[in-house]
Amino acid sequence: MKVILQTAMFLLLTTLPGWSQAPDSRPVIVAFGDSMTAGYGVPGDMSYPAQLQRTLDERGYKYRVVNMGVTGDTTRGGLGRMSRAQGASPVIVILELGSNDRSNGISLQQTQDNLEQMITRFQKTRIEVVLAGRSIAGGEDVYRTLANKYHLTLIPSFLAGVSGNPNLTISDGTHPNADGYTIVVKTVMTSLEPLLKK
């Protein structure tokens, strides 16, 4: 009787939506950043990591994108979240942080130092870092300097073609809308795709 009940329970579980015996073994890409990564102002399935996942699927790349964006986050906050990001065992991290630092009292030098610490810690565990360039007052060269120093793939301007365009941003004029994130994904893919394997 016990065996029959166990068998019945197994058959019931395996027919439930979303139930899977095999764990997801696809290599992980962690999108690590602030509100631009989190997808502030748009539904979760319209954020850039969600749209990036669909693009990868459509192009036959078997990777799993994990959204680790936190609205309002700084490079200091990113340092505090490193263990969680590394715990996802990513092969690639798309690092998009820095634009909130100045408004939170973090100097440009501290921003660079914090990014550098994150980069080196990721690289020590053999994680490929893709650095997303952001607009920082007086600090646009920080990303290029770090990319050159640590031989990183650089997305020169994460919001290229989106920033300042009212048709591609939400009402605050800063954060992309769903269409804006579609363009962000195209920008990301230009830099990311050469690193991917089918």
N, C-alpha and C positions, 0 to 999 in steps of 0.2 A: 504493500500500500504506500509506504514511504517513497519507494522508487517511482511509483506512478505519479505521486504528487510532485516530486522533484522534476520529473520529465514534463509534466503539464505546465509547471511554473516556468521552466526553461523555454518551452514553445511559446508561452504567453509573452515573455519578455522579448524574445527575438522578433516578435511581430509588432512590437510597439514602435511608433515613429521615432526616428533618431537613435534607436538602440543599435549598437554595433559591437560585434565581438572583438574585432581587431582595432587596436589603438591607431591613431593617426600618426603614421610614420614619416610623413613628408617633412623635409627640412624646413626649419622655421625662419621667417624673416620678421624681426621685431621692428615695428614703427615706434620710435621712442622720441617723444617730444611734448609740446605744449598743446594749446587749444587748436592749432592748425592741424595737428595730428589727431587729436581727440575727435575733431569734427564738430566743434562748437557751432550751434545754430542750424544744423541740418540733422535729419534722421540718421541713426547709426549706420544704416546700409548705404548712405550717401557720402560718408566720410572718405578721405582719400585711402586709408588702409582697406576699407571694404571694397571700394572701386578697384584698387590695385589687385585685390584677390581675384575679382572677376576677370580682370584683364589677363592676369597670369593663367587662370583656368582656360580662358578662350585661346590663348597662344600656346597651350600645351605644356606650360611649366608647372611641375608638381611641387609647389611650395605652399606653406600655410603662413598667412600673414597674421600677426598678433598685434593688436592695437594697444600700445602702452602710452597713449597720449593723455596728459593731465592738463586741463584748462588752467591757465595762470602760472604754470610751472616755470621755474628758472633753472639755470645751470646748477645752482646750489641744490635745488630740489632733485634734479636729475641725478646728482651724485648720491643722494640719499636713496634713490630707487635702483641703483646699479645691481644689487643682489637679486632683486626680483627679475630684472631684465635678463641677467645671466642665468637665472634659474629656469628660464624658458628654453635654454640650450639652443640659442639661435646660431645659424651659420652666417647671417647678415643682420646688422643693425643699421637702420636709417636714422641717423642722429639729427634731430631738428629742435634745437634749443638755443636760447640767447636773446630773443627779442623782448622778453619781459624783464631782463636783468636790470636795466638802468632805472626803470620805474620802481624797482624793489631795492634800490640802494646798492646794487652790485656794480663795481667799476668795470671798465672795459678790460683792464688787466686781469681782474678776477674772473671775468667771463672766459677769457682765453685760457687761464690756468685751469678752470673747472672743466672746460671742454677737453683740454689736454689730458687731464686726469682720467676722464671717461674713456677717451680714445685709447690710452695706454692700457687701462684695465681691460677693456674689451679685447684689445690685440693680444694681451698676455694669455687669454683663453682661446686664441686662434679664431676670433670672430672678426669677420670682414666688416669694416665700418664705412658706410656711405654717409658723407657729411653734407647736410642740406644747408646751403648758404641762405642767411636771412639778412634783412636790412636792419643794421644797428647803427645809430648815430656815431659817425666817426670810426666805425669798426668793420666795414665791409671787407677789409683785407684780412681780418682775423681768420676767416674760414679758408681762404686760399693759402695763407701762411701755414696753417695746420695741415691742410691737405698735402701741401708740398713736403712738409717736414716728415709726415708719417706715411707718405705714399698712399693717400686715400683717394677713392673715387669721390669726386666733388659734384654736387648739383649746384652750379654757380648761383642760381637765383630760384629758390623754391617756389616763389609766387610769380614767376615770370608770366606776363600776359594776363594776369588776374588782378594784381594789386592796383587799386585806384580805378578799376572798371566797375561802375555801378550795376552793370548787367551781369556781373560774375561774382558779386559779393552780396552778403546779407545786408540788412538795414544799417548796420554800424559802419558800412563802407570799408571794413578791414578784412573780416573773415570771409572766405569763399562760400558761395552757395553750391548747390549740387553740380551745376554746370561748371563753376569755377574749379571744383575739385576734380572734375573730369580732365581739365587742362593740367592741373597739378600732377595727376597720374601720368599723363603723357610726358611731362617734364621729368618726373621721377624715372619713368621707364627708359628714357633716353640714356640716363647714366647707369641705371641698374641692370638693364638687359645684358650687357656684355659680361656680367658676372654670373649669369644664370646658366644652369645646365638642364637639358631636357632628358 
